[in-house]
Amino acid sequence: MALILIFFLAGAGLAQMQPALMESAGAANLPEQEIGVNDLVAVSVYRSPELTRTVRVSADGAIALPLLKRRIPSEGLRPVELEDAITRSLKEEGLLVDPIVEVTVAEYASRPISVVGAVNKPVTFQAVGRTTLLDAIAQAEGLSAEAAQEILVSVPHTGLSTARPMVRRIAVKELINDARPELNLVLRGGEEIRVPQAGRVYVVGNVEKPGSYPVPDPTDASVLRMIALAEGLTPYHRKKAYIYRKDADTGFKYEIEVELAQILKREAADVPIQLNDVLYIPDNPGKRTRDKVIDRSVAFGAATVSGLLIWGGRWTH
């Protein structure tokens, strides 16, 4: 009687253990997604605790179970297909007559996607289920303010581990603003998404906020736009500005004169700016000096009109 009770309790414990194992593993399981190298697989064999365990798919794409002489190829199989493969192995090696096998994936680790560059949070995550390019950007918490207007997606060649990945160039405007669905690529894992930083233009001289400014769209950069980014001109700028640019072939730097006063008066067209240009707004020392003289004269006149003067360090009327 005691022996029967022990077997009953052991069976009850096994019955509780197996659903718990399947419940914890099944949270990550996707029946239609193929198993890959480094995935963690939970194998449950009914009434066979010695075969029920969690194993990781090795680098050769196979798993090893106790008592089985041969390793079981697993890479590329769906969970239900791996169940059939384990069932056949148990029968062929004479371990069980009619085994009941259940396979779930406890953890996916074979489909990493990396998002790097000008994003708010560079990240590497697993492509579990249907994952798109926009999903990947969302995982990285979006593009940063300095992101260029192009996304580079490196897609590995299927079945060719030594081949160089193919690079797709995706325009941000067409993907997000225009919402073109064909550009929202479906990611399978192994992709690297790079978001380059935008090129810069340097604004120096008589502007309110000199500095270097990112230019996400180089086709939309001009003298007026760069002055606006620099929060406008100071009162002491000259009528001309200058762009300093390096020749891409020779590396020689040359100067481009800009009729700033005419552009501001809408008497001349705005001038395009290229990446890495330096926009220089010269100082007008003559105007600065005249303004100082006028300010002093106004202050002196105001003091005289009020009848109050300072003479020799004493107040006089």
Legacy VTK file of the C-alpha trace (Angstrom):
# vtk DataFile Version 3.0
C-alpha trace
ASCII
DATASET POLYDATA
POINTS 317 float
0.000 0.000 0.000
2.829 2.377 0.921
4.567 1.549 -2.360
1.397 2.371 -4.337
1.104 5.702 -2.489
4.710 6.599 -3.335
4.133 5.893 -7.037
0.908 7.929 -6.933
2.660 10.927 -5.366
5.581 10.677 -7.815
3.165 10.561 -10.748
1.252 13.551 -9.378
4.496 15.485 -8.931
5.547 14.682 -12.494
2.129 15.724 -13.803
2.502 19.058 -12.011
6.106 19.512 -13.102
5.451 18.981 -16.811
2.648 21.566 -17.214
4.767 24.049 -15.224
7.691 23.434 -17.546
5.506 23.826 -20.600
3.833 26.952 -19.235
7.143 28.711 -18.535
8.593 27.683 -21.875
5.453 28.298 -23.907
5.433 32.033 -23.156
8.098 32.558 -25.812
7.014 29.799 -28.161
5.982 30.606 -31.735
4.854 27.400 -33.487
5.463 28.742 -36.995
8.927 30.190 -36.337
11.910 28.013 -37.180
14.364 27.022 -34.477
17.911 28.324 -34.799
21.367 28.006 -33.270
21.538 29.150 -29.591
17.764 28.938 -29.128
16.741 27.394 -25.802
14.373 24.467 -26.405
12.168 22.816 -23.763
11.507 19.122 -24.463
8.757 17.301 -22.526
8.292 13.534 -22.905
5.168 12.252 -21.162
5.954 10.048 -18.165
9.694 10.171 -18.930
11.263 12.681 -16.513
14.744 11.526 -17.506
14.086 12.848 -21.022
12.190 15.987 -20.013
14.570 18.922 -19.899
15.586 22.259 -21.432
18.510 22.227 -23.886
20.174 24.836 -26.055
20.709 24.260 -29.773
24.446 23.914 -30.323
26.581 25.574 -32.978
26.106 22.599 -35.314
22.322 23.055 -35.149
21.548 19.902 -33.117
20.405 19.004 -29.613
21.441 16.093 -27.406
19.030 14.258 -25.109
20.013 11.714 -22.430
19.810 8.037 -23.373
19.705 8.883 -27.090
22.872 7.840 -28.905
22.416 10.222 -31.839
22.098 13.988 -31.683
18.936 15.372 -33.234
19.275 18.027 -35.969
17.062 20.966 -34.936
18.091 24.076 -36.838
15.499 25.130 -39.388
12.724 22.985 -37.882
9.526 24.320 -36.395
8.655 23.071 -32.864
6.122 20.555 -34.193
8.694 19.197 -36.678
11.251 18.773 -33.894
8.621 16.867 -31.901
8.311 14.408 -34.808
12.113 14.077 -35.069
12.477 13.300 -31.349
9.580 10.814 -31.494
11.222 8.942 -34.392
14.591 8.804 -32.577
13.010 7.404 -29.398
11.232 4.711 -31.401
14.217 3.828 -33.604
16.531 3.388 -30.613
13.916 1.302 -28.784
13.576 3.573 -25.750
9.815 4.120 -25.950
7.083 2.367 -27.915
4.670 5.261 -28.394
6.238 8.434 -26.943
4.258 11.651 -26.492
6.634 14.558 -27.086
6.022 18.277 -26.793
8.547 20.943 -27.771
8.465 24.638 -27.017
11.059 27.389 -27.399
11.833 28.899 -24.011
14.140 31.577 -25.411
14.952 32.776 -28.911
18.594 33.750 -29.416
19.207 32.911 -33.077
17.754 36.045 -34.695
19.574 39.104 -33.354
18.806 42.503 -34.864
21.125 45.419 -34.076
20.132 49.071 -34.306
23.074 51.474 -34.014
24.031 55.027 -34.902
21.910 58.156 -34.541
19.088 56.623 -32.499
17.983 57.466 -28.984
18.879 54.048 -27.568
21.124 51.680 -29.557
19.851 48.172 -28.996
20.173 44.516 -29.989
17.052 42.365 -29.716
15.596 39.136 -31.088
13.260 39.004 -34.092
10.504 37.077 -32.355
7.424 36.829 -34.553
6.805 39.351 -37.318
9.308 42.184 -36.924
9.549 45.146 -39.292
11.997 47.989 -39.805
9.658 50.392 -37.986
9.445 47.906 -35.096
13.243 47.940 -34.877
13.368 51.755 -34.862
10.730 51.761 -32.115
12.877 49.333 -30.096
15.683 51.933 -30.341
13.237 54.628 -29.108
13.254 56.455 -32.422
15.751 58.450 -34.451
17.799 61.131 -32.719
17.709 64.808 -33.679
21.049 64.378 -35.487
19.971 61.478 -37.695
20.548 61.675 -41.429
17.660 61.168 -43.836
18.751 57.645 -44.795
18.735 54.285 -43.003
21.169 51.524 -43.980
19.919 47.960 -43.506
22.498 45.168 -43.857
20.660 41.977 -44.814
22.606 38.666 -44.588
22.471 36.303 -47.558
20.399 33.209 -46.768
22.540 30.094 -46.416
25.785 31.878 -47.340
27.593 32.636 -44.108
30.741 33.838 -45.903
28.990 36.164 -48.355
28.971 39.895 -47.716
25.569 41.166 -46.562
23.425 43.142 -48.965
22.862 46.768 -47.939
19.464 48.386 -48.508
19.216 52.192 -48.394
15.896 53.450 -47.043
14.923 57.142 -47.200
13.502 58.293 -43.867
11.041 60.669 -45.519
9.594 57.928 -47.753
9.448 55.391 -44.914
7.896 57.585 -42.215
6.373 60.704 -43.796
5.141 59.071 -47.019
4.363 55.741 -45.274
5.433 53.568 -48.204
4.699 50.003 -47.030
7.251 48.333 -49.319
10.046 50.161 -47.483
8.977 48.817 -44.080
11.095 45.694 -44.480
10.215 42.466 -42.683
13.280 41.442 -40.642
14.172 37.781 -40.185
17.140 38.174 -37.839
20.816 38.800 -38.524
20.167 42.319 -39.871
22.169 45.341 -38.768
20.379 48.688 -38.990
22.656 51.714 -39.111
21.404 55.281 -38.890
24.210 57.663 -39.941
24.608 61.026 -38.284
23.683 64.033 -40.362
26.483 66.101 -41.858
27.222 69.498 -40.353
27.615 73.105 -41.400
29.645 75.575 -39.318
28.372 79.113 -38.717
30.810 81.641 -37.218
31.063 85.388 -36.829
28.252 87.841 -36.170
25.357 85.542 -35.380
23.600 85.144 -32.059
24.672 81.543 -31.568
27.794 80.476 -33.516
28.438 76.758 -33.742
28.129 73.615 -35.835
24.655 72.529 -36.894
23.439 69.140 -38.171
21.881 69.175 -41.628
19.664 66.077 -42.044
18.721 67.002 -45.623
21.692 68.531 -47.514
19.445 69.515 -50.438
17.566 71.889 -48.150
20.528 73.814 -46.697
21.075 77.495 -47.526
22.563 80.676 -46.090
19.235 81.902 -44.683
18.412 78.532 -43.107
21.802 78.356 -41.399
21.409 81.923 -40.090
18.003 80.926 -38.728
19.536 77.903 -36.963
22.132 80.256 -35.460
19.217 82.361 -34.104
19.768 85.300 -36.417
22.365 88.006 -37.056
23.841 90.458 -34.567
23.501 94.202 -35.348
27.143 94.489 -36.417
27.333 92.256 -39.470
28.634 93.399 -42.837
26.757 93.458 -46.117
28.721 90.480 -47.398
29.251 87.011 -45.992
31.653 84.269 -47.074
31.421 80.529 -47.518
34.630 78.510 -47.129
34.500 75.178 -48.926
36.957 72.342 -49.589
37.180 70.885 -53.083
36.344 67.170 -52.886
38.953 66.190 -55.508
41.920 68.414 -54.704
41.288 69.217 -51.041
41.912 72.890 -51.841
39.884 75.373 -49.777
38.321 78.295 -51.559
36.095 81.244 -50.707
32.633 82.094 -52.036
31.398 85.654 -51.599
27.743 86.037 -50.601
25.719 89.229 -51.058
24.113 88.959 -47.645
22.428 92.386 -47.614
20.768 91.763 -50.971
19.551 88.319 -49.867
18.026 89.815 -46.720
16.276 92.463 -48.836
15.047 89.746 -51.244
17.005 91.394 -54.050
19.130 88.266 -54.591
18.461 84.524 -54.414
19.388 82.538 -51.338
22.705 80.661 -51.708
22.869 76.844 -51.235
25.145 75.436 -48.541
26.979 72.116 -48.697
27.932 69.792 -45.865
31.136 70.789 -44.019
30.936 74.369 -45.339
31.940 77.223 -43.037
29.603 80.223 -43.220
31.396 83.339 -41.961
29.529 86.556 -41.139
32.223 89.283 -40.776
32.125 92.010 -38.180
31.509 95.649 -39.139
33.862 97.593 -36.828
32.889 100.948 -38.335
29.206 100.461 -37.469
30.113 99.155 -34.030
32.240 102.281 -33.345
29.556 104.635 -34.642
26.931 103.015 -32.448
29.164 103.395 -29.386
29.723 107.110 -30.141
26.002 107.635 -30.652
25.181 105.834 -27.404
27.637 108.006 -25.471
26.352 111.177 -27.103
22.773 110.284 -26.276
23.699 109.552 -22.663
25.662 112.829 -22.380
22.807 114.802 -23.922
20.277 113.260 -21.573
22.425 114.156 -18.567
22.872 117.756 -19.791
19.159 118.256 -20.433
18.349 117.125 -16.918
20.835 119.743 -15.609
22.970 117.165 -13.886
26.700 116.868 -14.676
29.624 115.225 -13.032
32.658 117.520 -12.996
35.937 116.683 -11.308
34.340 113.935 -9.330
31.659 116.283 -7.881
27.997 116.669 -8.692
27.216 120.097 -10.157
24.050 121.851 -11.303
LINES 1 318
317 0 1 2 3 4 5 6 7 8 9 10 11 12 13 14 15 16 17 18 19 20 21 22 23 24 25 26 27 28 29 30 31 32 33 34 35 36 37 38 39 40 41 42 43 44 45 46 47 48 49 50 51 52 53 54 55 56 57 58 59 60 61 62 63 64 65 66 67 68 69 70 71 72 73 74 75 76 77 78 79 80 81 82 83 84 85 86 87 88 89 90 91 92 93 94 95 96 97 98 99 100 101 102 103 104 105 106 107 108 109 110 111 112 113 114 115 116 117 118 119 120 121 122 123 124 125 126 127 128 129 130 131 132 133 134 135 136 137 138 139 140 141 142 143 144 145 146 147 148 149 150 151 152 153 154 155 156 157 158 159 160 161 162 163 164 165 166 167 168 169 170 171 172 173 174 175 176 177 178 179 180 181 182 183 184 185 186 187 188 189 190 191 192 193 194 195 196 197 198 199 200 201 202 203 204 205 206 207 208 209 210 211 212 213 214 215 216 217 218 219 220 221 222 223 224 225 226 227 228 229 230 231 232 233 234 235 236 237 238 239 240 241 242 243 244 245 246 247 248 249 250 251 252 253 254 255 256 257 258 259 260 261 262 263 264 265 266 267 268 269 270 271 272 273 274 275 276 277 278 279 280 281 282 283 284 285 286 287 288 289 290 291 292 293 294 295 296 297 298 299 300 301 302 303 304 305 306 307 308 309 310 311 312 313 314 315 316
